Amino acid sequence: MSVPVDTALPIKGGADPAAAARTAEEAGYDAVWASELDRDPFLQLAVASAATERIGLGTGIAVAFARSPMNVASMAHDLQRLSQGRFMLGLGTQVRAHITRRFSMPWSEPAARMREYVLALRAIWSAWETGERLAFEGRFYTHTLMTPMFTPTPHGHGTPPVVVAAVGDLMTEVAGEVGDGVLFHSFLTERYLREHTLAALRRGREKSSRPGFQRVGGPFVATGTTPEQISAAAEATRSQIAFYASTPSYRPVLEAHGWGGLGERLHALSRAGDWKAMTAAVDDEVLHEFAAVGTPEEAADILAARYTDVFDRFTLVTPYDLDETARARVAARLRELT
């Protein structure tokens, strides 16, 4: 059996998630993931669920710390019911500035907070399924009240798998310990994955008693059906890499390659709002470490060579408008190779 290959719902704009999910299902993708950018991922997937029958549905990611565990437990429970067991809850932390200044929510010890967050989710779901008293008390979250009026009826599809997004070692370890899977960030290179991330994941799994675990990879793909399209895709991907590389919390990935100075420069340019200069600062060497660049078949060959032995499923990340024929060619070649 080939490794599952997923795709994403349209990242921004007014595209219809129902139509996009239905098209992805008809094209044979295994799952669609909804990001939290300018639209709510849970609402997108609720619409997508009603329009599909087979395809998996995942948040990739929902910002955990923007919501309480009770909010997320309820929405995930509803989506698992609506989709008849096809939902995957992908959670990420976002960065401090967004949590405190955009969402006006508390921020502290993100890895420890995420660990407790997932445990709180499981305690809430367990109380709903078993009828036992809800009695979760932690450092960051407390859930001790659940009356019959507010207890959802069990739906028979089980609890959705929780996939934790991670870049740094501490969060990766948390994903291995309490998650049902890890969602490797797109801002990742093969070197950093093999030299740092996998060791942290092993440490987490050694502390876990949970059976089954999925490693979900979403590396950047810069492709197209003509040289001009590939060039435009590469430029858009440079811009996305620059955006992530400007964030200090992602600096260890750059430092693994000796590119710490690039991170500092990009951070300064981001504070100045010079987005054009940020894109130009990402040279070809950096681009090709982070992204698979080339024709659809060439890109798929690169992804397979780098990650087939690590990823249990692929999600194609293309931060630009990509012709669906080209995307399908990447997916088809990946299935052949895996």
Secondary structure, DSSP 8 states (H G I E B T S, - for coil): ----EEEE--SSSS--HHHHHHHHHHTT-SEEEE--SSS-HHHHHHHHHHH-SSSEEEES-EEGGGS-HHHHHHHHHHHHHHTTS-EEEEEE---HHIIIIIS------HHHHHHHHHHHHHHHHHHHHH-----EE-SS-EE----GGG-----SS----EEEEE-SHHHHHHHHHH-SEEEE-SS--HHHIIIIIHHHHHHHHHT------EEEE--EEE--SSHHHHHHHHHHHHHHHHHHHTSGGGHHHHHTTT-HHHHHHHHHHHHHT-HHHHHHHS-HHHHHHHEEESSHHHHHHHHHHHHTTT-SEEE-B-SS---HHHHHHHHHHHHHH-
